[in-house]
């Protein structure tokens, strides 16, 4: 069978994966325990990380939770340690399960290639790289995370291409997918490590693709419940998308509602069974544990327009997405789905408003919504294609300028160590939260001064 590299998006997937894979991994904080958890699942069939927690550096200590023999989990069990209990990754364990096949494959790769590159010098002599090719995936976890995250990111870009191709010619769909790949947080943040964001947007993109396909073939709609349910296990805030799209099915495709729920049920059953039997809590401690808070109204502004965390500053082309929402609403494009997708964006903004994003590059909490902002570029592009004369030229110039600026900004996050050190230098942003509003020191311009 001949593979159609162009229309099938295979070349797009491979090209994106290569670029993602060669950009260095600068941050691996929240995801520190993802690889050790996966290693323990492979070796011992358990999700605890007891054998790895002794002597762990401070960067990984905060990501642990103690689950006692009886009782609820806790982050700090006191001077006695986690007696008669076990240590687990505080962040969602589902990411480790998704990474399992890739981690197993990488272990085989390291065993086969390691002897050839171990004494090659140059980049292979760097401690994390040398450890990875020596088979030490705990010390070498940044490289393992990078290549797993690059794979998930490339899959997401392919999904965005398939979504765009439902409405646009192949060439335009490819360009739009490339914009998503290199002009959004998908490049600078989601594809850099095994935090929840990369998998979150991949699963939500898969669900969106199936929901869009179901407009012509409703029988496919129940299958969208599977990636939606999986997205919830990866990142609990994805409950917003799951609930809103379930309401969409209940209102507009009622005959498929039972099948939709039944498709999600096995995932939910396994998730909550694991929570109750292993973690002693129906709701993950990751959700109920204390988190740094931020004033809600100020948080909405921070996530949208602050110079160091603002979505519309780091990815200004999404201003066109807002226009696309208005166009879609007025012209009833993709109705009745559009109001539900807008509701997801609004509810997501409310959920993240008061949660402090901590150390990251740019609009971390909006990276999960990139697939929806990209979708809403499509009605704006369709409207632009109908323009003629100077108006069309002006619209094209504005769009290209905004897109190019986003590519520049996110290339800084994906390639610049200085830009990624902004969160801790000269002062830890967690200690001085006003730094996110400092227009004199934009994160993406670090390294140019």
C-alpha positions in Angstrom: 0.0 0.0 0.0 1.4 3.4 -1.0 1.5 6.0 1.8 0.3 9.4 0.8 2.9 11.5 2.7 1.3 14.8 1.8 -2.4 14.4 2.3 -2.0 11.9 5.1 0.2 14.2 7.2 2.9 11.6 7.7 5.7 14.1 6.7 4.1 16.7 9.0 4.2 14.3 11.9 7.9 13.2 11.3 9.1 16.8 10.7 7.4 18.1 13.8 8.8 15.2 15.9 12.3 15.8 14.7 12.2 19.5 15.5 10.6 18.9 18.9 13.2 16.1 19.7 16.3 18.2 19.0 15.2 21.2 21.0 16.7 20.9 24.5 14.6 20.1 27.6 15.1 22.9 30.0 12.4 22.2 32.6 11.3 19.0 34.3 9.7 20.0 37.6 6.1 18.8 37.9 7.0 15.9 35.7 10.0 14.7 37.7 8.4 11.5 38.9 6.7 10.5 35.7 9.5 8.4 34.4 10.4 6.7 37.7 6.7 5.8 38.1 6.7 4.3 34.6 9.9 2.4 35.4 8.4 0.9 38.5 5.3 -0.1 36.7 7.4 -1.9 34.1 9.7 -3.6 36.6 7.4 -4.3 39.6 3.8 -3.6 38.5 3.5 -0.8 41.1 3.0 2.9 40.9 4.8 3.8 44.1 8.3 5.4 43.9 9.6 4.3 47.3 13.0 3.1 46.0 13.7 6.4 44.2 12.7 8.9 46.9 15.7 8.7 49.1 18.2 11.4 48.3 15.9 13.0 45.7 16.9 16.6 44.9 14.7 19.5 46.1 13.3 19.9 42.6 11.6 16.6 42.9 10.7 16.5 46.6 7.6 18.7 46.3 6.1 16.3 43.8 5.7 13.5 46.3 2.7 12.4 48.4 2.7 9.9 51.2 -0.2 7.4 51.2 -0.3 5.7 54.7 -1.4 2.2 55.3 -4.8 3.6 56.2 -6.1 7.1 55.9 -5.9 9.9 53.3 -2.8 10.9 51.4 -0.6 13.8 52.7 2.2 15.8 51.3 4.3 16.1 54.4 4.0 13.2 56.8 6.3 14.8 59.4 9.7 13.8 60.9 8.7 10.1 61.1 8.5 9.9 57.3 5.9 7.8 55.4 5.8 5.0 58.0 3.9 1.9 56.9 2.9 3.7 53.7 4.2 4.4 50.3 5.5 7.4 48.3 3.7 8.3 45.0 3.8 11.0 42.4 1.6 13.8 43.5 0.7 14.6 39.9 -1.7 12.4 37.9 -0.3 8.9 37.4 -2.1 8.4 34.1 0.7 10.3 32.3 3.1 7.5 33.3 0.7 4.8 31.9 0.5 6.6 28.6 4.3 6.9 28.5 4.9 3.1 29.3 5.2 1.8 25.7 7.5 4.7 24.7 9.7 4.3 27.9 10.0 0.5 27.1 11.0 1.3 23.5 13.5 4.0 24.7 15.1 1.5 27.0 15.7 -0.9 24.1 17.1 2.0 22.1 19.4 3.1 24.8 20.7 -0.5 25.3 21.4 -0.8 21.6 22.9 2.6 20.9 24.5 3.4 24.3 27.8 1.5 23.7 28.3 3.4 20.5 27.7 6.9 21.8 28.9 6.6 25.4 32.4 7.8 24.6 31.5 10.1 21.7 32.1 13.2 23.7 30.4 16.5 23.0 26.7 16.5 23.9 26.8 12.9 24.9 29.1 13.7 27.8 26.4 15.8 29.5 25.3 14.1 32.7 21.6 13.6 31.8 22.5 12.4 28.3 25.3 10.1 29.4 23.0 8.6 32.1 20.2 8.1 29.5 22.4 6.1 27.1 23.9 4.2 30.1 20.4 3.0 30.9 19.9 5.2 33.9 16.5 6.7 33.1 16.1 8.3 36.6 19.2 10.5 36.1 18.5 10.7 32.4 14.8 11.4 32.8 14.9 14.8 31.0 15.8 13.0 27.7 13.2 10.3 28.2 10.6 12.9 28.9 11.6 15.0 25.9 11.3 12.1 23.4 8.0 10.9 24.8 6.6 14.4 24.9 7.8 15.0 21.4 5.9 12.0 20.2 2.7 13.1 21.9 3.2 16.6 20.5 3.7 15.3 16.9 0.6 13.2 17.2 -1.3 16.3 18.4 -0.1 18.4 15.4 -1.2 15.6 13.1 -4.7 15.7 14.7 -4.8 19.4 14.2 -4.0 18.9 10.6 -6.8 16.4 10.2 -9.3 18.8 11.9 -8.3 21.7 9.7 -8.5 19.5 6.6 -12.3 19.0 7.3 -12.7 22.7 6.4 -9.7 23.8 4.4 -7.7 22.5 1.4 -4.7 20.3 2.3 -2.1 23.0 1.8 -3.8 25.5 4.1 -4.5 22.8 6.6 -0.8 22.0 6.7 0.1 25.6 7.2 -2.4 25.9 10.1 -1.1 22.8 11.7 2.5 24.2 11.4 1.3 27.3 13.1 0.0 25.3 16.0 3.2 23.3 16.1 5.6 26.2 16.2 3.6 29.3 17.0 1.9 28.2 20.2 2.7 26.7 23.6 2.7 23.3 22.0 6.4 24.0 21.0 7.6 26.0 24.0 5.9 24.1 26.8 3.7 21.1 26.0 6.3 19.2 24.0 9.2 19.9 26.4 8.5 17.4 29.2 6.0 14.9 30.5 3.8 17.3 32.4 0.1 16.8 31.9 -0.4 19.5 29.3 1.0 17.7 26.2 -1.1 14.6 26.7 -4.1 16.7 27.7 -4.2 18.7 24.5 -3.6 15.5 22.5 -6.6 13.7 24.0 -8.8 16.7 23.8 -7.8 17.2 20.1 -8.7 13.5 19.4 -12.1 14.0 21.1 -12.7 17.2 19.1 -11.8 15.4 15.8 -14.3 12.6 16.5 -17.0 15.1 17.5 -16.5 17.0 14.3 -16.6 13.8 12.2 -19.8 12.9 13.9 -21.6 15.8 12.3 -21.7 13.6 9.1 -21.5 10.2 10.8 -23.3 10.4 14.2 -22.5 6.8 15.0 -18.9 7.9 15.6 -19.9 10.2 18.4 -19.8 7.8 21.3 -16.1 7.0 20.6 -15.3 10.7 21.5 -16.1 9.8 25.1 -13.0 7.6 25.4 -10.3 10.3 24.8 -12.5 12.7 26.9 -12.5 10.3 29.8 -8.8 9.7 29.4 -8.1 13.4 29.3 -9.8 13.7 32.7 -7.5 11.1 34.2 -4.5 13.0 32.8 -5.7 16.4 34.0 -8.8 16.8 36.2 -9.6 20.3 34.9 -10.5 18.5 31.7 -13.8 17.6 33.5 -15.0 20.9 32.0 -14.7 19.6 28.4 -16.1 16.2 29.4 -19.2 17.7 31.1 -19.9 20.3 28.4 -19.6 17.8 25.5 -21.7 15.3 27.4 -24.4 18.0 27.6 -24.0 18.6 23.9 -24.6 14.9 23.2 -27.6 14.8 25.6 -29.2 17.8 23.9 -28.5 17.2 20.3 -27.7 13.5 19.9 -29.9 11.9 22.7 -30.1 8.6 21.0 -26.3 8.2 21.3 -26.1 9.4 24.9 -26.2 5.9 26.5 -23.4 4.6 24.2 -21.4 7.8 24.9 -21.6 7.2 28.6 -20.9 3.5 28.3 -17.7 4.2 26.3 -16.4 6.5 29.1 -17.5 4.1 31.9 -14.6 1.6 31.7 -12.0 4.4 31.9 -13.9 6.0 34.8 -14.2 2.7 36.6 -10.5 1.9 36.4 -9.5 5.4 37.4 -11.7 5.6 40.5 -11.0 2.0 41.5 -7.3 2.8 41.5 -7.9 6.0 43.5 -9.9 4.2 46.2 -7.8 1.0 46.5 -4.3 2.5 46.1 -4.5 6.1 46.9 -7.2 5.9 49.6 -9.1 8.8 48.2 -12.0 9.0 45.7 -10.7 12.4 44.5 -7.0 12.7 43.7 -4.9 14.6 46.3 -3.6 16.6 43.4 -7.1 18.2 43.2 -7.8 18.5 46.9 -4.3 19.5 48.1 -3.5 23.1 48.9 -2.3 25.2 45.9 -0.9 28.8 45.7 -3.9 31.1 44.9 -4.1 34.3 43.0 -6.9 37.0 42.9 -9.5 35.8 40.5 -10.2 38.9 38.4 -6.5 39.7 38.3 -5.9 36.0 37.4 -8.1 36.3 34.3 -6.1 39.4 33.2 -2.8 37.7 34.0 -3.6 34.6 31.9 -4.8 36.7 28.9 -2.7 39.9 28.7 0.2 40.0 31.2 3.6 40.4 29.6 5.0 37.2 31.1 2.0 34.8 31.3 -0.6 36.3 28.9 -2.0 34.1 26.1 -2.6 37.1 23.8 0.9 38.4 24.3 2.7 35.1 23.7 0.3 33.9 21.0 -1.3 37.1 19.6 -2.7 35.3 16.5 -5.4 34.0 18.9 -6.8 37.4 18.8 -8.0 36.3 15.4 -9.5 33.3 17.1 -11.7 35.5 19.2 -12.9 37.2 15.9 -13.4 33.7 14.6 -15.8 32.9 17.4 -17.9 36.0 16.6 -17.9 35.1 12.9 -18.8 31.5 13.7 -21.7 32.6 16.0 -23.1 35.1 13.5 -22.9 32.8 10.5 -23.9 29.7 12.5 -20.7 27.9 11.4 -20.4 24.4 12.8 -23.6 24.8 14.8 -24.9 23.6 17.2 -21.4 22.7 18.4 -19.8 26.2 18.5 -21.7 27.5 21.6 -20.5 24.5 23.6 -16.9 25.0 22.5 -17.1 28.7 23.5 -18.6 27.6 26.8 -15.6 25.3 27.4 -13.2 28.2 26.9 -15.1 30.5 29.2 -15.4 27.8 32.0 -11.8 26.9 31.6 -10.9 30.6 32.1 -12.9 30.6 35.3 -11.3 27.4 36.6 -7.7 28.6 36.1 -8.3 32.2 37.1 -7.3 31.8 40.8 -4.6 29.2 40.4 -1.1 30.5 40.4 0.8 29.0 37.4 4.2 28.9 39.0 7.4 28.3 37.0 6.7 28.0 33.3 7.1 29.7 30.0 4.2 31.8 29.1 0.5 30.9 29.3 0.9 27.4 30.8 -2.8 26.8 31.8 -4.0 27.9 28.3 -1.9 25.3 26.5 -4.7 22.7 27.1 -7.1 24.9 25.0 -4.8 25.5 22.0 -6.9 23.1 19.9 -10.0 25.2 20.3 -8.3 28.5 19.6 -6.8 26.9 16.5 -10.3 25.7 15.4 -11.7 29.2 15.7 -9.0 30.5 13.3 -10.8 28.5 10.6 -14.0 30.6 10.3 -11.8 33.7 10.3 -9.7 32.3 7.5 -12.8 31.2 5.5 -14.1 34.8 5.9 -10.7 36.2 4.8 -10.8 34.0 1.6 -14.0 35.8 0.5 -12.4 39.2 0.8 -11.1 41.1 -2.3 -8.6 43.9 -2.9 -6.8 45.9 -0.2 -9.0 44.4 2.6 -7.7 40.9 1.8 -4.1 42.1 1.7 -4.4 43.9 5.0 -6.0 40.9 6.7 -3.2 38.6 5.4 -0.5 41.0 6.5 -2.0 41.3 10.0 -2.5 37.5 10.3 1.0 36.7 9.1 2.6 39.4 11.4 0.8 38.0 14.5 1.6 34.4 13.6 5.3 35.2 12.9 5.6 37.0 16.3 4.1 33.9 18.0 6.7 31.7 16.3 9.5 33.9 17.5 8.2 34.0 21.1 7.7 30.2 21.3 11.0 29.5 19.7 12.5 31.3 22.6 10.8 29.0 25.0 11.9 26.0 23.1 15.5 26.9 22.5 16.6 29.5 25.1 17.9 28.6 28.6 17.9 32.2 29.6 14.2 32.5 28.8 13.4 29.5 30.9 15.5 30.8 33.8 13.3 33.9 34.0 11.1 32.3 36.6 13.9 32.1 39.1 16.2 35.0 38.1 16.7 37.5 39.5 14.0 36.6 42.0 11.8 33.6 42.2 8.5 34.5 40.6 6.6 32.5 43.3 8.0 34.9 45.9 7.4 38.0 43.8 4.3 37.4 41.7 4.3 41.0 40.5 7.1 40.0 38.1 4.5 38.6 35.6 3.4 42.2 35.0 6.9 43.6 34.4 6.9 44.9 30.8 10.6 45.9 31.2 11.6 42.3 31.5 9.6 40.1 29.1 10.4 36.4 29.5 10.7 35.8 25.8 13.4 38.5 25.4 15.7 37.1 28.0 19.1 36.4 26.5 19.0 39.3 24.1 20.2 41.8 26.7 
